[in-house]
Amino acid sequence: MNVIEAAFFLCFISSSNVHFAGATKQTAGNITPSENPFTPKASLIRYWNKRINGGSPPPSFFLSKASPLTTVDSTRFATLASRHALDTRLYDFCTAAKLFCFPELAAHSVTEKHGDDVSFSVYSDKNFTNYGSDRLAGADTFKNYSGGDNIGVDSFRRYSRDSAGHDDGFSNYAGEVNVADQSFTTYATGSTGGAGDFTNYHTNANQPNGRFTSYSDEANGRSQSFTTYSENANSGAQTFTSYSKNGNGAPNGFSGYGSGSNVVKSGFSGYGETANGASDTFTSYGGDGNLPVNDFKKYGEEGNGAVYGFKSYRDQSNIGADSFSSYAKDSHNEKVNFVNYGKSFNLGSDDFTGYGQGNDGGNVSFKTYGQGPSFKAYTKDGVVFARYFNNASPSGKKVNKWTEPGKFFRESMLREGTLMQMPDIKDKMPKRTFLPRTIVSKLSFSSSKTGEVWRIFGAGENSSMAGIISSAISECERPPSYGETKRCVGSAEDMIDFATSVLGHGVVVRTTENVVGSKKKIVIGKVKGINGGDLTRAVSCHQSLYPYLLYYCHSVPKVRVYEADLLDPESSEKINHGITICHIDTSAWSASHVAFLALGSGPGRIEVCHWIFENDMTWTTVD
């Protein structure tokens, strides 16, 4: 080593807070002798010490989100990113960096035909192609399929095609799964008789995405039933394209579909088109849901003698929107019944375009319909409205059954001795880590370059991953609300920069200590107001679903931040230490915000408090 190299090395050590001599144990803000000082984690520690005043090390919960990449891997993947070639080593990249990437189904293909009845139990991540095709009678059952997985990705292609009297049963399919991606393509096409039964499908799933394309097309007398489909699911989308098209006498039943779900979008395109004698029922569809969105296009168009029934559809849901375009158009002798349709406690929107237009000999009836819809090009004959409630709930109640107890509360609840319900504060997102700034700065993150992002992470068009990526980018590009300062960050260094740009360099980052007490009753112990409990400005960072760890960070004025001990109601022992933020000025919030539905008020009339959930965090100035 020459003199210049030695001087540079000594300068690097002194400026990096790297402790080689005298260090006996590892602390959050120091690098031990056994650690490589050039890893992304070591780089983050140096950056924290440089940008944050006060000498306090980064807290362990923050440091745990640093990239686990080695020095060599970090350099290698940064080089690939600069060359727009990360997709060539995607599996290695996702594995080494602990990212959220869908598994490759090609390695799990099940393509053989089979002659015997098959029962699949505790099965996941499979690609079934030409499976059960040309089967004569018999039955296949899928039980506990993809249940409890973090990521459930399954594909059924040409499944039960041209079969006769063949039954398929899906029970507890992809239940309790986080980010489900299920694809049924040309399922039961051309089949005769038999039945497909989906029970407890995507129940309690987070981000369920199911696609049914050409499902039961040209089927003859085959029945399909969906029971408790996507019940209590969170976000996600279900699409039915060309479902039962050209079918003959094929009854389909949807019971408990999307009940209690949060923002689940369903699309029915070409459903039952030119079908003969079909009988479809939607019972308790979207009931008690939060912002359900349903789109029916060309549903039952040119059908003959079909019967469709909607019972308790979107009943007691929050807002929501339905679109019926060319529904039962040019049909013959079709009957459509809407019973207890749209009696949501908070007004939604419905759009009926070309509904029943050209219908010959059929009739449409609405009983206890509780919305203010838009009817365009609507048939004037054969339509009956009974007990129609325009722009009002018939009961007049404003009770939101969907809002989780304890998710929002008043500031007065933060007093020692208060017994209150704790919401589910557990992190539902897939486990991921930040990317080093040297890599994330080279990756596209813009709606104008969505295709490039899809390519990098192997997301096909219309896939769940494509939707996840597009949704996150769209939310990040949304203009800030009144008084809000916002930025999405994919590296720890970027988060530090945003927080210090808003609050200065004397900052502290906090999160709720653990998840003990989640979804249970707790007692508030000692309470401390941050910055003396005065009105302040804070930066809160919430996770967004994305391949790498991405946070939506924003700052709003006029908040108060508190930390409080949480006690067990029975033993009075401390079980957790919670962080909560109270928004004092809610005047710019939407009147339909679930906080107001839960607390019974409106914008600007009350303050709203909520806990900082697991792996979310809030930054404030030093006390």
FENRAFEN-V294602 format. One record per pair of residues at least 12 apart in sequence whose C-alpha atoms are under 8 Angstrom apart, sorted by the first residue. I is the first residue (numbers start at 0). J is the second residue. Records with the same first field share a line. If there is no record, write none. Layout:
BEGIN
I: J ; J
END
This chain:
BEGIN
15: 45
16: 29 ; 30 ; 45
17: 29 ; 30 ; 31 ; 36
18: 30 ; 31 ; 32
19: 31 ; 32
20: 32
26: 56
27: 56 ; 57 ; 58 ; 59 ; 62
28: 44 ; 48 ; 55 ; 56 ; 57 ; 58
29: 44 ; 56
35: 70
37: 70
38: 68 ; 69 ; 70 ; 73
39: 65 ; 66 ; 67 ; 68 ; 69 ; 70 ; 73 ; 435
40: 62 ; 65 ; 66 ; 67
43: 62 ; 65 ; 491 ; 492
44: 56 ; 57
46: 492
47: 492 ; 495
50: 495 ; 496 ; 499 ; 504
51: 499 ; 504 ; 505 ; 506
52: 504 ; 505 ; 506
53: 505
58: 508
60: 614
64: 431 ; 432 ; 433 ; 491
65: 432 ; 433 ; 434 ; 435 ; 491
66: 96 ; 432 ; 433 ; 434 ; 435
67: 95 ; 96 ; 97 ; 432
68: 95 ; 96
72: 95
73: 435 ; 438
76: 92 ; 438
77: 437 ; 438 ; 441
80: 438 ; 441 ; 442
81: 441
83: 455
84: 455
85: 455
86: 454 ; 455 ; 456 ; 457
89: 455 ; 456 ; 457
96: 432 ; 434
97: 430 ; 431 ; 432
98: 430 ; 431 ; 432 ; 546 ; 547 ; 548
99: 429 ; 430 ; 431 ; 545 ; 546 ; 547
100: 456 ; 546
101: 150 ; 152 ; 464
102: 124 ; 152
104: 124 ; 125 ; 126 ; 152 ; 153 ; 154
105: 126
107: 124 ; 125 ; 126
108: 125 ; 126 ; 127 ; 128
109: 125 ; 126 ; 127 ; 128 ; 130
110: 126 ; 127 ; 128 ; 129 ; 130
111: 128 ; 129 ; 130
112: 129 ; 130 ; 131 ; 132
113: 130 ; 131
114: 134
115: 137
116: 137 ; 138 ; 139
117: 138 ; 139 ; 140
118: 139 ; 140 ; 141 ; 142
119: 139 ; 140 ; 141 ; 142 ; 144
120: 141 ; 142 ; 143 ; 144
121: 142 ; 143 ; 144 ; 145 ; 146
122: 141 ; 142 ; 143 ; 144 ; 145
123: 144 ; 145 ; 146 ; 151 ; 152 ; 153
124: 145 ; 151 ; 152 ; 153
125: 152 ; 153 ; 154
126: 153 ; 154 ; 155 ; 156
127: 153 ; 154 ; 155 ; 156 ; 158
128: 154 ; 155 ; 156 ; 157 ; 158
129: 156 ; 157 ; 158 ; 159 ; 160
130: 155 ; 156 ; 157 ; 158 ; 159
131: 158 ; 159 ; 160 ; 162
132: 157 ; 158 ; 159 ; 160 ; 161 ; 162
133: 159 ; 160 ; 161 ; 162 ; 163
134: 159 ; 161 ; 162 ; 163 ; 165
135: 162 ; 163 ; 164 ; 165
136: 162 ; 163 ; 164 ; 165 ; 166 ; 193
137: 164 ; 165 ; 166
138: 165 ; 166 ; 167 ; 168
139: 166 ; 167 ; 168
140: 167 ; 168 ; 169 ; 170
141: 167 ; 168 ; 169 ; 170 ; 172
142: 169 ; 170 ; 171 ; 172
143: 170 ; 171 ; 172 ; 173 ; 174
144: 169 ; 170 ; 171 ; 172 ; 173
145: 172 ; 173 ; 174 ; 176
146: 171 ; 172 ; 173 ; 174 ; 175 ; 176
147: 173 ; 174 ; 175 ; 176 ; 177
148: 173 ; 175 ; 176 ; 177
149: 176 ; 177 ; 178 ; 429
150: 176 ; 177 ; 178 ; 179 ; 180
151: 173 ; 176 ; 177 ; 178 ; 179 ; 180 ; 181
152: 179 ; 180 ; 181
153: 180 ; 181 ; 182
154: 181 ; 182 ; 183 ; 184
155: 182 ; 183 ; 184 ; 186
156: 182 ; 183 ; 184 ; 185 ; 186
157: 184 ; 185 ; 186 ; 187 ; 188
158: 183 ; 184 ; 185 ; 186 ; 187
159: 186 ; 187 ; 188 ; 190
160: 185 ; 186 ; 187 ; 188 ; 189 ; 190
161: 187 ; 188 ; 189 ; 190 ; 191
162: 187 ; 189 ; 190 ; 191
163: 190 ; 191 ; 192 ; 193
164: 190 ; 191 ; 192 ; 193 ; 194
165: 192 ; 193 ; 194
166: 193 ; 194 ; 195
167: 194 ; 195 ; 196
168: 195 ; 196 ; 197 ; 198
169: 195 ; 196 ; 197 ; 198 ; 200
170: 196 ; 197 ; 198 ; 199 ; 200
171: 198 ; 199 ; 200 ; 201 ; 202
172: 197 ; 198 ; 199 ; 200 ; 201 ; 202
173: 200 ; 201 ; 202 ; 204
174: 199 ; 200 ; 201 ; 202 ; 203 ; 204
175: 201 ; 202 ; 203 ; 204 ; 205
176: 201 ; 203 ; 204 ; 205
177: 204 ; 205 ; 206 ; 207 ; 427 ; 428 ; 429
178: 204 ; 205 ; 206 ; 207 ; 208
179: 201 ; 204 ; 205 ; 206 ; 207 ; 208 ; 209
180: 207 ; 208 ; 209 ; 462 ; 463
181: 208 ; 209 ; 210
182: 209 ; 210 ; 211 ; 212
183: 209 ; 210 ; 211 ; 212 ; 214
184: 210 ; 211 ; 212 ; 213 ; 214
185: 211 ; 212 ; 213 ; 214 ; 215 ; 216
186: 211 ; 212 ; 213 ; 214 ; 215
187: 214 ; 215 ; 216 ; 218
188: 213 ; 214 ; 215 ; 216 ; 217 ; 218
189: 215 ; 216 ; 217 ; 218 ; 219
190: 215 ; 217 ; 218 ; 219 ; 221
191: 218 ; 219 ; 220 ; 221
192: 218 ; 219 ; 220 ; 221 ; 222
193: 220 ; 221 ; 222
194: 221 ; 222 ; 223
195: 221 ; 222 ; 223 ; 224
196: 223 ; 224 ; 225 ; 226
197: 223 ; 224 ; 225 ; 226 ; 228
198: 225 ; 226 ; 227 ; 228
199: 226 ; 227 ; 228 ; 229 ; 230
200: 225 ; 226 ; 227 ; 228 ; 229 ; 230
201: 228 ; 229 ; 230 ; 232
202: 227 ; 228 ; 229 ; 230 ; 231 ; 232
203: 229 ; 230 ; 231 ; 232 ; 233
204: 229 ; 231 ; 232 ; 233
205: 232 ; 233 ; 234 ; 235 ; 427
206: 232 ; 233 ; 234 ; 235 ; 236
207: 229 ; 232 ; 233 ; 234 ; 235 ; 236 ; 237
208: 235 ; 236 ; 237 ; 463
209: 236 ; 237 ; 238
210: 237 ; 238 ; 239 ; 240
211: 237 ; 238 ; 239 ; 240 ; 242
212: 238 ; 239 ; 240 ; 241 ; 242
213: 240 ; 241 ; 242 ; 243 ; 244
214: 239 ; 240 ; 241 ; 242 ; 243
215: 242 ; 243 ; 244 ; 246
216: 241 ; 242 ; 243 ; 244 ; 245 ; 246
217: 243 ; 244 ; 245 ; 246 ; 247
218: 243 ; 245 ; 246 ; 247 ; 249
219: 246 ; 247 ; 248 ; 249
220: 246 ; 247 ; 248 ; 249 ; 250
221: 248 ; 249 ; 250
222: 249 ; 250 ; 251
223: 249 ; 250 ; 251 ; 252
224: 251 ; 252 ; 253 ; 254
225: 252 ; 253 ; 254 ; 256
226: 252 ; 253 ; 254 ; 255 ; 256
227: 254 ; 255 ; 256 ; 257 ; 258
228: 253 ; 254 ; 255 ; 256 ; 257 ; 258
229: 256 ; 257 ; 258 ; 260
230: 255 ; 256 ; 257 ; 258 ; 259 ; 260
231: 257 ; 258 ; 259 ; 260 ; 261
232: 257 ; 259 ; 260 ; 261 ; 263
233: 260 ; 261 ; 262 ; 263
234: 260 ; 261 ; 262 ; 263 ; 264
235: 262 ; 263 ; 264
236: 263 ; 264 ; 265 ; 266
237: 263 ; 264 ; 265 ; 266
238: 265 ; 266 ; 267 ; 268
239: 265 ; 266 ; 267 ; 268 ; 270
240: 266 ; 267 ; 268 ; 269 ; 270
241: 267 ; 268 ; 269 ; 270 ; 271 ; 272
242: 267 ; 268 ; 269 ; 270 ; 271 ; 272
243: 270 ; 271 ; 272 ; 274
244: 269 ; 270 ; 271 ; 272 ; 273 ; 274
245: 271 ; 272 ; 273 ; 274 ; 275
246: 271 ; 273 ; 274 ; 275 ; 277
247: 274 ; 275 ; 276 ; 277
248: 274 ; 275 ; 276 ; 277 ; 278
249: 276 ; 277 ; 278
250: 277 ; 278 ; 279
251: 277 ; 278 ; 279 ; 280
252: 279 ; 280 ; 281 ; 282
253: 279 ; 280 ; 281 ; 282 ; 284
254: 280 ; 281 ; 282 ; 283 ; 284
255: 282 ; 283 ; 284 ; 285 ; 286
256: 281 ; 282 ; 283 ; 284 ; 285 ; 286
257: 284 ; 285 ; 286 ; 288
258: 283 ; 284 ; 285 ; 286 ; 287 ; 288
259: 285 ; 286 ; 287 ; 288 ; 289 ; 401
260: 285 ; 287 ; 288 ; 289 ; 291
261: 288 ; 289 ; 290 ; 291
262: 288 ; 289 ; 290 ; 291 ; 292
263: 290 ; 291 ; 292
264: 291 ; 292 ; 293
265: 292 ; 293 ; 294
266: 293 ; 294 ; 295 ; 296
267: 293 ; 294 ; 295 ; 296 ; 298
268: 294 ; 295 ; 296 ; 297 ; 298
269: 296 ; 297 ; 298 ; 299 ; 300
270: 295 ; 296 ; 297 ; 298 ; 299
271: 298 ; 299 ; 300 ; 302
272: 297 ; 298 ; 299 ; 300 ; 301 ; 302
273: 299 ; 300 ; 301 ; 302 ; 303
274: 299 ; 301 ; 302 ; 303 ; 305
275: 302 ; 303 ; 304 ; 305
276: 302 ; 303 ; 304 ; 305 ; 306
277: 303 ; 304 ; 305 ; 306
278: 305 ; 306 ; 307
279: 306 ; 307 ; 308
280: 307 ; 308 ; 309 ; 310
281: 307 ; 308 ; 309 ; 310 ; 312
282: 308 ; 309 ; 310 ; 311 ; 312
283: 310 ; 311 ; 312 ; 313 ; 314
284: 309 ; 310 ; 311 ; 312 ; 313 ; 314
285: 312 ; 313 ; 314 ; 316
286: 311 ; 312 ; 313 ; 314 ; 315 ; 316
287: 313 ; 314 ; 315 ; 316 ; 317 ; 400 ; 401
288: 313 ; 315 ; 316 ; 317 ; 401
289: 316 ; 317 ; 318 ; 319 ; 401
290: 316 ; 317 ; 318 ; 319 ; 320
291: 313 ; 316 ; 317 ; 318 ; 319 ; 320
292: 319 ; 320 ; 321
293: 320 ; 321 ; 322
294: 321 ; 322 ; 323
295: 321 ; 322 ; 323 ; 324 ; 326
296: 322 ; 323 ; 324 ; 325 ; 326
297: 324 ; 325 ; 326 ; 327 ; 328
298: 323 ; 324 ; 325 ; 326 ; 327
299: 326 ; 327 ; 328 ; 330
300: 325 ; 326 ; 327 ; 328 ; 329 ; 330
301: 327 ; 328 ; 329 ; 330 ; 331
302: 327 ; 329 ; 330 ; 331 ; 333
303: 330 ; 331 ; 332 ; 333
304: 330 ; 331 ; 332 ; 333 ; 334
305: 332 ; 333 ; 334
306: 333 ; 334 ; 335
307: 333 ; 334 ; 335 ; 336
308: 335 ; 336 ; 337 ; 338
309: 335 ; 336 ; 337 ; 338 ; 340
310: 336 ; 337 ; 338 ; 339 ; 340
311: 338 ; 339 ; 340 ; 341 ; 342
312: 337 ; 338 ; 339 ; 340 ; 341 ; 342
313: 340 ; 341 ; 342 ; 343
314: 339 ; 340 ; 341 ; 342 ; 343
315: 341 ; 342 ; 343 ; 344 ; 399 ; 400
316: 341 ; 342 ; 343 ; 344 ; 345 ; 399 ; 401
317: 343 ; 344 ; 345 ; 346 ; 347 ; 399 ; 401
318: 343 ; 344 ; 345 ; 346 ; 347 ; 348 ; 591
319: 346 ; 347 ; 348
320: 347 ; 348 ; 349
321: 348 ; 349 ; 350
322: 349 ; 350 ; 351 ; 352
323: 349 ; 350 ; 351 ; 352 ; 354
324: 350 ; 351 ; 352 ; 353 ; 354
325: 352 ; 353 ; 354 ; 355 ; 356
326: 352 ; 353 ; 354 ; 355
327: 354 ; 355 ; 356 ; 358
328: 353 ; 354 ; 355 ; 356 ; 357 ; 358
329: 355 ; 356 ; 357 ; 358 ; 359
330: 355 ; 357 ; 358 ; 359 ; 361
331: 358 ; 359 ; 360 ; 361
332: 358 ; 359 ; 360 ; 361 ; 362
333: 358 ; 359 ; 360 ; 361 ; 362
334: 361 ; 362 ; 363
335: 362 ; 363 ; 364
336: 363 ; 364 ; 365 ; 366
337: 363 ; 364 ; 365 ; 366 ; 368
338: 365 ; 366 ; 367 ; 368
339: 366 ; 367 ; 368 ; 369
340: 365 ; 366 ; 367 ; 368 ; 369
341: 368 ; 369 ; 370
342: 367 ; 368 ; 369 ; 370 ; 392 ; 393
343: 369 ; 370 ; 392
344: 391 ; 392 ; 395 ; 396 ; 397 ; 398 ; 399
345: 392 ; 397 ; 591
346: 370 ; 390 ; 391 ; 392
347: 370
348: 370 ; 371 ; 372
349: 370 ; 371 ; 372 ; 373
350: 372 ; 373 ; 374 ; 375
351: 372 ; 373 ; 374 ; 375 ; 377
352: 374 ; 375 ; 376 ; 377
353: 375 ; 376 ; 377 ; 378
354: 374 ; 375 ; 376 ; 377 ; 378
355: 377 ; 378
356: 376 ; 377 ; 378
357: 378
358: 378
361: 381
362: 380 ; 381 ; 382
363: 381 ; 382 ; 383
364: 382 ; 383 ; 384 ; 385
365: 382 ; 383 ; 384 ; 385 ; 387
366: 384 ; 385 ; 386 ; 387
367: 385 ; 386 ; 387 ; 388
368: 384 ; 385 ; 386 ; 387 ; 388
369: 387 ; 388 ; 389 ; 390 ; 391 ; 392 ; 393
370: 387 ; 388 ; 389 ; 390 ; 391 ; 392
371: 388 ; 389 ; 390
397: 596 ; 599
398: 596 ; 597
399: 596 ; 597
402: 593 ; 596 ; 597
403: 422
404: 420 ; 421 ; 422 ; 597
405: 419 ; 420 ; 421 ; 422
406: 421 ; 422 ; 423 ; 609 ; 610
407: 594 ; 597 ; 598 ; 607 ; 608 ; 609
408: 598 ; 607 ; 608 ; 609
409: 606 ; 607 ; 608
410: 581 ; 606 ; 607 ; 608
413: 523 ; 526 ; 563
414: 523 ; 524 ; 525 ; 526
415: 522 ; 523 ; 524 ; 525 ; 526
416: 522 ; 523 ; 524
417: 522 ; 523
418: 520 ; 521 ; 522 ; 523 ; 568
419: 520 ; 521 ; 522 ; 523
420: 518 ; 519 ; 520 ; 521
421: 516 ; 517 ; 518 ; 519 ; 520 ; 521
422: 517 ; 518 ; 519
423: 517 ; 518
424: 514 ; 517 ; 518 ; 610 ; 611 ; 612 ; 613
425: 514 ; 517 ; 612 ; 613
426: 612 ; 613 ; 614
428: 542 ; 544
429: 544
431: 546 ; 547 ; 548
432: 547 ; 548
433: 489 ; 490 ; 491 ; 547 ; 548 ; 549
434: 489 ; 490 ; 547 ; 548
435: 490 ; 491
436: 489 ; 490 ; 491 ; 492 ; 493
439: 489 ; 490
444: 472
445: 472 ; 476
446: 469 ; 472 ; 473
449: 468 ; 469
452: 468
453: 465 ; 468
456: 546
467: 544 ; 545
468: 544 ; 545 ; 546
471: 543 ; 544 ; 545
475: 487 ; 551
480: 587
481: 587
482: 555 ; 556
483: 553 ; 554 ; 555 ; 556
484: 553 ; 554 ; 555
485: 551 ; 552 ; 553 ; 554
486: 551 ; 552 ; 553
487: 549 ; 550 ; 551 ; 552
488: 549 ; 550 ; 551 ; 552
489: 547 ; 548 ; 549 ; 550
490: 548 ; 549
494: 552
498: 538 ; 618
501: 538 ; 554
502: 536 ; 537 ; 619 ; 620
503: 620
505: 620 ; 621
506: 618 ; 619 ; 620 ; 621
507: 618 ; 619 ; 620 ; 621
508: 616 ; 617 ; 618 ; 619
509: 578 ; 616 ; 617 ; 618
510: 577 ; 578 ; 611 ; 612 ; 613 ; 614 ; 615 ; 616 ; 617
511: 575 ; 576 ; 577 ; 578 ; 610 ; 611 ; 612 ; 613 ; 616
512: 575 ; 576 ; 577 ; 613
513: 575 ; 576 ; 613
514: 575 ; 613
515: 574 ; 575
516: 565 ; 567 ; 574 ; 575
520: 567 ; 568
521: 565 ; 566 ; 567 ; 568
522: 565 ; 566 ; 567 ; 568 ; 571
523: 563 ; 564 ; 565 ; 566
524: 563 ; 564 ; 565 ; 566 ; 573
525: 563 ; 564
526: 561 ; 562 ; 563 ; 564
527: 561 ; 562 ; 563
528: 559 ; 560 ; 561 ; 562
529: 559 ; 560 ; 561 ; 562 ; 619 ; 622
530: 620 ; 621 ; 622
531: 622
532: 559 ; 560 ; 561
533: 559
534: 557 ; 558 ; 559
535: 556 ; 557 ; 558 ; 559 ; 560
536: 554 ; 555 ; 556 ; 557 ; 558 ; 559 ; 619
537: 554 ; 555 ; 556 ; 558 ; 560 ; 617 ; 618 ; 619 ; 620
538: 552 ; 553 ; 554 ; 555 ; 617 ; 618 ; 619
539: 552 ; 553 ; 554 ; 615 ; 616 ; 617 ; 618
540: 552 ; 553 ; 615 ; 616 ; 617
541: 614 ; 615 ; 616
542: 614 ; 615
557: 582 ; 583 ; 584
558: 580 ; 581 ; 582 ; 583 ; 584
559: 580 ; 581 ; 582 ; 583
560: 578 ; 579 ; 580 ; 581
561: 578 ; 579 ; 580
562: 576 ; 577 ; 578 ; 579
563: 576 ; 577 ; 578
564: 576 ; 577
565: 577
577: 610 ; 611
578: 610 ; 611
579: 608 ; 609 ; 610 ; 611
580: 608 ; 609 ; 610 ; 611
581: 606 ; 607 ; 608 ; 609
582: 606 ; 607 ; 608
583: 605 ; 606 ; 607
584: 603 ; 605 ; 606
585: 602 ; 603 ; 604 ; 605 ; 606 ; 607
586: 602 ; 603 ; 604
587: 602 ; 603
588: 602 ; 603
589: 602
590: 602
594: 607
END
